[in-house]
Structures are given as C-alpha cells and as structure tokens.
C-alpha cells in the first residue's frame, strides 16, 4: 500500500514541509473536486494483452489508442492490477492518447526471463522495469499516472528520469521512501495501520499470504476503500493477476525491504541512495486523494513542497477510497488530460 511511513517521517527533516498548507499554495479552490458518484461496477475488458521482453522481464501490457498519439503510462498498485484503469483508458484514447498499462513484476502475465533473477520488489527496480519497457517500445517520453506502488514508481521516474516524464499524476502524492527513514518508529495508531507490513516480516505471514492470497487481498480492498461496494466479479477479475508465480515473493520482498529486513540488489544502490535524499520533482504534477481512503496515506500538506514545478492537488469527494482510478475514473482521467496544461 502507499508508503505513508516515509512521508510522515520526513516531517522530522524540517518544519517547512510539514507546515505547508494548500491555502499557502493558492490551491484552496482545488482541494475538493465536484463530488462524483462511485463508478458502477464495470464489465468492460481490454481487447488484448501484449507481451514484450524488457530488461529482466517479459512484460504483459495493454496498448490502446492511436500508435502515434501522445503516450500515457498507467501504473497499478498492490493488491490490484491493470483493471484499475479499465474505465480510464477509453476516456484517454477518445482524446487521442496512446495508453500503456503494464502488469508490474509479480502480477498477471509479466514473467522473469531467468529463474536466476532475484525476485526483488525494492522501489528502484520497479521504476527500472518501466524505463526498460519504454525503451523496448521505443517511447522516449510519456505522461505517468498511478497510485500505490504505481504512484511511487511514477514518482521515482519523475525524480530520477525527468527527461522521460512529460507530466505526473500521483495518487497520495510523494511516495518515495528510504530504508533509513523507515527505521524510525511511528505513533501507535500509525503503526497499527501498517499491520500487514509487520505480518509480512514473519515466516508465518509469508506462508499465510501464500495460502490465502485471494481472501487476504480482498480484505485489503475492503479496508482500503470502505465505501466502495465492489462486486465479487469485479474483484475476481483482478484477483487472477495474483496467480503469477512470483507474486508472493515480490510482495514479501517489497515490504521486508522497506523495513531494512531484506537486501536489495547492489546494482541499484546508487539509485536508492539518490532516492533516500528525497529528491524534488520538477515536472508538472497533479496529486490526488480520495476522501474515504482507508489505507495509510500522508496529508497533502506534508508533501506539497516536494513538487517544484507547476502543481495542483485535488481531493476527490464522494466516498472515494484507495483505488481512486477505478472508483472515480473520470476524475482520474481528467487529471491526466489536464496535467500538461496547468
């Protein structure tokens, strides 16, 4: 889920970031968008899933819209999949966008090319995967939009490879973290919200997640979006992505790595060192939050100054939870369409 641990802990680095408010940014009129109703459970599907070798992976991805259109990458989180964007994609393609929606490593039809590659879930490597996918598809630059793991990955790309990122839409804002920051304990209520992270640090948790992936992730959906009454069919459509043979290993490593309980790969140390300095993001950015997000997430005022370019924040009302693009697809698509024109 979104790494509020990192953002909250960064408040210790100075009072300026923590004290910032949307009013001070002159964005008060954007703090609450018009109230959308929850999107009806969609029976839509993607026409096809394509596969391409990119870096250490054979990546499964949706490629919709005109091939010569401006490109947007939509990146999903845990425990979700590409269907978070099933109702976003048609809005964007209708406006002439080419929409790329990949399964992240450990999800859906994405597979490792070698059995010897570490099943690594650290933050830098997921971004490296997406840069490799851009290279494989011969895409130089794109808009990036995502939430949860996908939002963090978009943030990392915007921070480390701004020349590849035209603009950014990030649900829950600035999600870049570091192992060092995660060593600092949080207040009890904040720690309680991360119960699954601590569960995953144990062998019992790994075995439990492997044995009960379907039911575990459905519980996370319910807790993270308490006002989203999704159907069993909607959940089951996405749950197929968790049957990936590397899913459990990637998820467990991701959360253990965050707490410094698992090592990353040495070849990504330089990238992680840069990320641990919490670099600012200069590309045009819209951050978003649902007003009923039940997952751990930072307050917008905690991260606003990390975005040094043109910037807006939008809180989406109407009982919108953690899976914002699936719960409020029009609001999410509107942000993607508007972010380059701030």
N, C-alpha and C positions, 0 to 999 in steps of 0.2 A: 504494500500500500504506500501512499505518499509519505515521504520521509520528513515529517514534521519535526522529528528529533533534531535533524541537522539545522533546520531553520530556527527553531526556538533556541538552540544552544548558541547560535551565532549572535544572539542578543547580548551575550556576555562579552562580545568583542567591542561593543561600544553602544552608547545610548542613542546615537543619532538614528540608526536604522530602526531601533525598537520604538522610538518616539514619533516616527513619521506617521502621518495620517493621510487619508485620501483628500481631506479638505485642504491640507497644505499643498497637495499636488494640483489643486484646482480641478479635481475629478469627482467632486461630490455628486454631480448630476449623473455620473455614470455608475455610481456604486450599486444601483438597483435597476436592472433592466425590467422591461414590461413583463408582467407575470405570464409565463407560458403554462399551459396545461401539460401534464405529463403526456409524452408521446404515447399513442396507442401501441400496444404490442404489435410489432411489425412482422409480417410473414415474408417480407422481402428477402431475397437471397442474392448472392453475387453470381454472375454468369459463369465465371470460371476462376480457378486458382492456377496461377502460373508458377513455374519453378525456374530458378536460375542459380548457378554457382556464384557465390560472392564471398571472398575471404575464406574462412574456415567452414562455411555453411553452404548448403543448398537451401535457399530461402523460398518459401511459399508466399505468394503475394497476389493481391488484386491489382490490376492495372486497368482503370476505367477512364473513359473520356477520350478526347482527341489527343493523338500522339504528339501533335505539335502545339498543344496548349501549355500554359504556364503550369508548373508542376507543384503539387502539394503532397507531402508525406503525412499520413495519419498513423499515429503510433499508440497502440493499446497498452493497458496495464495488467496487473495481477489482481485477482484471478479472472481475467476477461480475455477477449480475443478480437479478431477483426470485425465481428458483428456489432461491436460498439459503434461502428461507423456506417452501418448498412443504410441508414436513412440520411446520413450526412452526405455520402458520396453522390447520390443523384442530384442534390441541390448544387453541389460544386461542379459536376460535369455539365449541368444545364447552363452554367455560366462560362463554359469553355475550358474548365480546368482538366488537366490530366491528374488523376488521383491514384496514388500508390499507397496500398495498405498492406504492410508485411506482417506475417506472423513473427514475433520475436523468437529468439532462440529458446527452445524448450516448449514451443507451442505449435499446434496444428501440424502442417506438413513441412515445417522447417526442420532440417536434419543436419547433423555434423557430417562432414565429408570423411573424417577419420575417427576411428574408435579411440585413437590415442590423444585426441584433443581434450584438454581439461574441460569438464562441464562447469564452466566458470560463469557466475552471474554478477560479477562486480560492475559498478556503474559505467566505467570507461569502456568495457568490452562491448556492451550493447550498442553504444554510440559508434564504435569502430565497425560493428556489423552493418549499421545503416550507411555509413560512409562507403563501405565496400559494396553495398547494394547500389548506391548512386553510381559508383564507378562502373559496375557491371552493366548497368542500364544506360551508361553514357549520359548521365544527368549531372550537369555542372552545379546547378543551384536550384533551390526549391524553398517554398514556404513549409514550415514544420509546425504540426499541431498535435497535441497529445495530452494525456492525463496519466497520473500514477507513474508506473515505470516508464511509460511512453512520454509523459511530460518531462520526467527527469532526463530522459535520453535527448529530447528536443532541446532542453536547456543546455546540456553538455555540448551538443553540436553547435548551438548558437554561441556558446562561450569559447570553445576551442577552435572551431572552424567557421567563423562568421562569414567568410567568403563563400561558403556553401549554403548559407541560410539567408534568404531574402527577408523573411519576417517570421515571427514566432507567436503561436497561441499556446499558452501553458495553463492548464487547469491546476489550481492550488499553487501557482506562482513559481518561486525559485526553489528547486528541489535538489540542487547539487549538495552533496554531503562529503564527509570525510570520516575515516575510522577514528582519528584523534578526537574530533568533536563528539563522536558518539560514545566516548569513554566517560563523559560527564553525566552523572545521574540527573534525572528529571524529577519534578514533584510527583507524588504518588498517583494522582489522577492521570497525569500524562503517561506514566509508566503503565498504568492499567490498560490504557487504550492500545498499547503495543503487546497485548497478551500473546498473540500468535507468534510475534517475533521471538519471544522468550521460549515458547513451546518448541519452535523450530531449532533452537540451540541444543536440544536434547536428542538422544537417540530414540527415546520414546516418541518425541514429536515427529522425527523423520519417518519412523515406522507408522505412526498414526496418520500422517498426511498421505503416505503411500497407500495405506489401506482404505482410507476414507476420502480420497481426493474430491469426488463428486459432491458428497454431503458437506465436507469442510468448506469448499468454495461457495456452495450455495448459501451456507450460513454467513460467510463474509459478504456476499451480495446483499443479504437481508440486513446485516448490521450497518454496512456502509451506505445503504440507500433505504432508510427505514420507511420512507413514504412512497417508494416505487413498488407497485404491486405487479411485478413481472410474472408472466405465466411460466408453468413448468416447461412448455415448449420453447419459450424464449431462452430460458436458462440452458435447457438440454442442447439446443443448437450450438451454444458457445462451449458447453462442457466437453464436447467432442475434442476440442483443442487441447484438453488436459491429458488426453490419452497418449500424447507424444512420449516416446520412451525416455527422453531426457528431462521431462517436465519437473519431476520431483527433485532431481539432482540440482537443476538450475535454481529453483525456488529456494531450496535449503541453503545452497551456497550463497545466494544473494543476501539472505538475512543474516547468516553467520558472518559473512564478510563485513557487513555494515558494523557489526559489533567487535570486529577485530578477532573473531574466533576462527576464521578461515583465511588462508592466504590467497591473494590474487596472483596473477601471472606476472613475473618480473618484467616482461616486455611492455607492460602497461604502467610501470611505476612512475615514469616521467609524466604521463597524462594524469595519474592520480595525484601526483604532487602539485600539479597546476590546479586541479580541481579543489584540492584541500585548502588552497588560498582563497577560495570562493570568488572567482573572477566575476566581474560585472558583465552584463550582456548589453550590447550596444545596438542590436538590430531592432527595428520597430516591433513592439510587443503588445499583445493584449493578454492579460491574465484573467482567469475566470474562477468562480467558485459557485457551487450550488448552495442554496440557503438551508438545505437539510442534509449536508454531508456528514454522515456518521463515522467516517474514517478519520484518523488523526490528520490534521492539516493546520498550517500556520494561518495567522491573521494576515490579511493583505498588507497592513501597515508594517509588518515585520520584514517584508521583502521588497517593498516598492522601490527603494533606492538602489537595489541591485540592477535595475533596468535603467540604463543611462541614455538610451535613445528615446524616440517617440514612444509614449506608453499610455495605456489605459487599463483600468481594472473594471470588471463587470461581475457583480453578484447576481446570479440568476435566481429569481424568486419562483415560488410555486411548488415547494416541496421537492426540489431537485437535489439528488444525492451525489455520491462519489463518481458514478459512471455518467458524467454530465453529457457527453456527446450522444449517448443512446437515450438518455432521459429527456434531453432538450436539444434535439438535433438541429432545429432551425437556429436557435441561439448560437450554437457552436459553429454552424456553417456560416452564419452572418459574421462572426468574429474572423473567420478565415478569409472571407471575401473583403472585409474592411481593413484588416490589419496593415496592408501595404499603403493605405491611403489615410493614415492618421494625420 
